[in-house]
Amino acid sequence: MLSRVFGFGRRPFESLSEQEILALAISSEEDDGRIYRAYADGLTENFPQSAKVFEEMAEEEDGHRDSLIELFRKRFGERIPLIRREHVKGYYERKPDWLVRPLGIEHVRSQAEAMERQAYLFYVEAAKRTADASTRKLLDDLAVAELGHETLAQRLEQKHVPGEVKDEETAAEQRQFILTYVQPGLAGLMDGSVSTLAPIFAAAFATHDTWQTLLVGLAASIGAGISMGFTEVAS
């Protein structure tokens, strides 16, 4: 854990050889393709049209990976070193938000844009550290491709998610938020409040000190309601 936080045992990016830079690019493209497919899987049920966008973006990443592997074979042979993002100090990391369910469509779109920006910056820096002409050309081409992914994503959205479909998905996401968080929270709030107030009112009638009992009861019911509301939302 501490090694991840402080970067112990991780290589500085500037210390990587051209072979290692290519290996890192290959693993990064593989990971991004898998992330896009995970996004597609998470969106398929509620946002099937947007899921198609991420399926096609994953295929685009597969093409980048294949180009990198072909170049690696020509220069360094068949054995690709195992080097991933988490092995490089200061290198960007992906938060595993694709494991969260349900996936929010707007969140996924913004994350995809961030992924492409990060990949673009990586290829720009990688090209600067490469002397081989063919490798540098490929890295420059991939940087341009990553920069153009925003346009690609827009074209894919126009193809799969026209205006009326996007409006439907936005409305569906709002309904999903209400059903997932708001409704359970309100149910927990009501449950906690009612279950706490019932014995408090009974005590008030028994002791005839209604005002003090009411104050204590309100405080207890509000606390219980908030607690159960959060519990319902988190469960």
BELGILIN-V213457 format. One record per pair of residues at least 4 apart in sequence whose ideal C-beta (glycine too) atoms are under 7 Angstrom apart, sorted by the first residue. I is the first residue (numbers start at 0). J is the second residue. D is the distance in whole Angstrom. If there is no record, write none. Layout:
# BELGILIN-V213457
i=I j=J d=D
i=I j=J d=D
This chain:
# BELGILIN-V213457
i=0 j=4 d=7
i=1 j=5 d=6
i=1 j=7 d=7
i=2 j=7 d=4
i=2 j=8 d=5
i=6 j=88 d=4
i=9 j=86 d=6
i=9 j=87 d=6
i=9 j=88 d=4
i=10 j=14 d=5
i=10 j=15 d=6
i=10 j=86 d=6
i=10 j=87 d=6
i=10 j=88 d=6
i=11 j=88 d=5
i=12 j=87 d=5
i=12 j=89 d=6
i=12 j=90 d=6
i=15 j=19 d=4
i=15 j=20 d=5
i=15 j=23 d=7
i=16 j=20 d=7
i=17 j=21 d=6
i=17 j=129 d=5
i=17 j=131 d=6
i=17 j=134 d=6
i=18 j=22 d=6
i=18 j=75 d=5
i=18 j=80 d=7
i=19 j=23 d=6
i=19 j=80 d=6
i=19 j=82 d=6
i=20 j=24 d=6
i=20 j=125 d=5
i=20 j=128 d=7
i=20 j=129 d=7
i=21 j=25 d=6
i=21 j=67 d=6
i=21 j=70 d=7
i=21 j=71 d=5
i=21 j=134 d=7
i=22 j=26 d=7
i=22 j=79 d=5
i=22 j=80 d=5
i=22 j=82 d=5
i=23 j=27 d=6
i=23 j=82 d=5
i=23 j=87 d=7
i=24 j=28 d=6
i=24 j=67 d=5
i=24 j=125 d=7
i=25 j=29 d=6
i=25 j=64 d=6
i=25 j=67 d=5
i=25 j=68 d=6
i=25 j=71 d=7
i=25 j=79 d=6
i=26 j=30 d=6
i=26 j=82 d=7
i=26 j=83 d=5
i=27 j=31 d=6
i=27 j=84 d=6
i=27 j=118 d=7
i=27 j=121 d=7
i=28 j=32 d=6
i=28 j=60 d=5
i=28 j=63 d=5
i=28 j=64 d=4
i=28 j=67 d=6
i=29 j=33 d=7
i=29 j=64 d=6
i=30 j=34 d=6
i=30 j=93 d=7
i=31 j=35 d=6
i=31 j=60 d=5
i=31 j=114 d=6
i=31 j=118 d=7
i=32 j=36 d=7
i=32 j=57 d=5
i=32 j=60 d=4
i=32 j=61 d=5
i=32 j=64 d=7
i=33 j=37 d=6
i=34 j=38 d=6
i=34 j=93 d=6
i=34 j=97 d=6
i=35 j=39 d=6
i=35 j=53 d=5
i=35 j=56 d=5
i=35 j=57 d=4
i=35 j=60 d=6
i=36 j=40 d=6
i=36 j=54 d=7
i=36 j=57 d=5
i=37 j=41 d=6
i=37 j=97 d=4
i=38 j=42 d=6
i=38 j=53 d=5
i=38 j=97 d=6
i=38 j=102 d=7
i=38 j=107 d=5
i=39 j=43 d=6
i=39 j=50 d=4
i=39 j=53 d=4
i=39 j=54 d=5
i=39 j=57 d=7
i=41 j=97 d=6
i=41 j=100 d=6
i=41 j=102 d=4
i=42 j=46 d=4
i=42 j=49 d=5
i=42 j=50 d=4
i=42 j=53 d=7
i=42 j=102 d=6
i=42 j=104 d=7
i=42 j=107 d=7
i=43 j=47 d=6
i=43 j=50 d=4
i=45 j=101 d=7
i=45 j=171 d=6
i=45 j=175 d=6
i=46 j=50 d=6
i=46 j=104 d=5
i=46 j=168 d=5
i=48 j=159 d=5
i=48 j=160 d=5
i=48 j=164 d=5
i=49 j=104 d=6
i=49 j=160 d=6
i=49 j=168 d=6
i=50 j=54 d=6
i=51 j=55 d=7
i=51 j=159 d=4
i=52 j=56 d=6
i=52 j=152 d=7
i=52 j=155 d=4
i=52 j=156 d=6
i=52 j=159 d=5
i=52 j=160 d=7
i=53 j=57 d=6
i=54 j=58 d=7
i=55 j=59 d=7
i=55 j=155 d=5
i=56 j=60 d=7
i=56 j=111 d=7
i=56 j=152 d=7
i=56 j=155 d=7
i=57 j=61 d=7
i=58 j=62 d=7
i=59 j=63 d=7
i=59 j=151 d=7
i=60 j=64 d=6
i=61 j=65 d=6
i=62 j=66 d=7
i=63 j=67 d=6
i=63 j=141 d=6
i=63 j=144 d=7
i=64 j=68 d=6
i=65 j=69 d=6
i=66 j=70 d=7
i=66 j=137 d=6
i=67 j=71 d=6
i=68 j=72 d=6
i=69 j=73 d=7
i=70 j=74 d=6
i=70 j=133 d=7
i=70 j=134 d=6
i=70 j=137 d=6
i=71 j=75 d=6
i=71 j=79 d=6
i=72 j=76 d=7
i=72 j=77 d=6
i=74 j=131 d=7
i=74 j=134 d=7
i=82 j=86 d=5
i=84 j=90 d=5
i=84 j=91 d=7
i=84 j=92 d=6
i=85 j=92 d=6
i=91 j=117 d=5
i=96 j=110 d=6
i=101 j=175 d=6
i=101 j=179 d=6
i=102 j=107 d=6
i=103 j=107 d=7
i=103 j=172 d=6
i=104 j=108 d=6
i=104 j=168 d=6
i=104 j=172 d=5
i=105 j=109 d=6
i=106 j=110 d=6
i=107 j=111 d=6
i=108 j=112 d=7
i=109 j=113 d=7
i=110 j=114 d=6
i=111 j=115 d=7
i=111 j=152 d=7
i=112 j=116 d=7
i=112 j=149 d=6
i=113 j=117 d=6
i=114 j=118 d=6
i=115 j=119 d=6
i=115 j=145 d=5
i=115 j=148 d=4
i=115 j=149 d=6
i=116 j=120 d=7
i=117 j=121 d=6
i=118 j=122 d=7
i=118 j=145 d=4
i=119 j=123 d=6
i=119 j=142 d=5
i=119 j=145 d=4
i=119 j=146 d=5
i=120 j=124 d=6
i=121 j=125 d=6
i=122 j=126 d=6
i=122 j=138 d=5
i=122 j=141 d=5
i=122 j=142 d=4
i=122 j=145 d=6
i=123 j=127 d=7
i=123 j=142 d=5
i=124 j=128 d=7
i=125 j=129 d=6
i=125 j=138 d=5
i=126 j=135 d=5
i=126 j=138 d=4
i=126 j=139 d=5
i=126 j=142 d=7
i=129 j=134 d=5
i=129 j=135 d=5
i=129 j=138 d=6
i=131 j=135 d=6
i=132 j=136 d=6
i=133 j=137 d=7
i=134 j=138 d=6
i=135 j=139 d=6
i=136 j=140 d=6
i=137 j=141 d=6
i=138 j=142 d=6
i=139 j=143 d=7
i=140 j=144 d=6
i=141 j=145 d=6
i=142 j=146 d=6
i=143 j=147 d=6
i=144 j=148 d=7
i=147 j=151 d=6
i=148 j=152 d=6
i=149 j=153 d=7
i=150 j=154 d=6
i=151 j=155 d=6
i=152 j=156 d=6
i=153 j=157 d=6
i=154 j=158 d=6
i=155 j=159 d=6
i=156 j=160 d=5
i=157 j=161 d=7
i=160 j=164 d=5
i=160 j=165 d=5
i=162 j=166 d=6
i=163 j=167 d=7
i=164 j=168 d=6
i=165 j=169 d=6
i=166 j=170 d=6
i=167 j=171 d=6
i=168 j=172 d=6
i=169 j=173 d=7
i=170 j=174 d=7
i=171 j=175 d=6
i=172 j=176 d=6
i=173 j=177 d=7
i=174 j=178 d=6
i=175 j=179 d=6
i=176 j=180 d=6
i=176 j=181 d=7
i=177 j=181 d=5
i=177 j=182 d=6
i=178 j=182 d=6
i=180 j=184 d=6
i=180 j=232 d=5
i=181 j=185 d=6
i=182 j=186 d=6
i=183 j=187 d=6
i=183 j=231 d=4
i=183 j=232 d=5
i=184 j=188 d=6
i=184 j=228 d=4
i=184 j=231 d=6
i=184 j=232 d=5
i=185 j=189 d=6
i=186 j=190 d=6
i=186 j=231 d=6
i=187 j=191 d=6
i=187 j=227 d=4
i=187 j=228 d=4
i=187 j=230 d=6
i=187 j=231 d=3
i=188 j=192 d=6
i=188 j=224 d=4
i=188 j=225 d=7
i=188 j=227 d=7
i=188 j=228 d=4
i=189 j=193 d=6
i=190 j=194 d=6
i=190 j=227 d=6
i=191 j=195 d=6
i=191 j=220 d=7
i=191 j=223 d=4
i=191 j=224 d=4
i=191 j=226 d=6
i=191 j=227 d=4
i=191 j=228 d=7
i=192 j=196 d=6
i=192 j=220 d=4
i=192 j=223 d=7
i=192 j=224 d=4
i=193 j=197 d=6
i=195 j=199 d=7
i=195 j=219 d=5
i=195 j=220 d=4
i=195 j=223 d=4
i=196 j=200 d=6
i=196 j=216 d=6
i=196 j=220 d=5
i=197 j=201 d=7
i=198 j=202 d=6
i=199 j=203 d=7
i=199 j=212 d=6
i=199 j=215 d=7
i=199 j=216 d=3
i=199 j=219 d=7
i=200 j=204 d=7
i=200 j=216 d=7
i=201 j=205 d=6
i=202 j=206 d=6
i=202 j=212 d=6
i=203 j=209 d=5
i=203 j=212 d=4
i=203 j=213 d=7
i=206 j=212 d=6
i=208 j=212 d=6
i=209 j=213 d=6
i=210 j=214 d=7
i=211 j=215 d=6
i=212 j=216 d=6
i=213 j=217 d=6
i=214 j=218 d=7
i=215 j=219 d=6
i=216 j=220 d=6
i=217 j=221 d=6
i=218 j=222 d=6
i=219 j=223 d=6
i=220 j=224 d=6
i=221 j=225 d=6
i=222 j=226 d=6
i=223 j=227 d=6
i=224 j=228 d=6
i=225 j=229 d=7
i=226 j=230 d=6
i=227 j=231 d=6
i=228 j=232 d=7
i=229 j=233 d=6
i=230 j=234 d=6
